[in-house]
Amino acid sequence: MRRKTESGKKSRIDVLDLIKELLFFIFVTVGSFGYVMLMLLIISFVAVAYLPLTIERMLVIAAVCTVLTDIWYIVKTAKKYK
């Protein structure tokens, strides 16, 4: 988020880069939740006799997977800007 000038010093945080990062974070969060939920629904339909998943349980699993994905994304982004 900080740009280096020609002298090597860091300038102020670029607002446009910050907005792009926040929008992409929201996109990653929504995409992750949607993907996990879709996969759980497909698994539930295929293995209905072996794996009894309720909608509430699928929502909890999808939320946990989304939080883990968000943590991974934040760590990856923090390492990029260090």
Secondary structure, DSSP 4 states (H G I P E B T S, - for coil): -EEE-TTS-EEEEPHHHHHHHHHHHHHHHHHHHHHHHHHHHHHHHHTTTT----HHHHHHHHHHHHHHHHHHHHHHHHHHT-
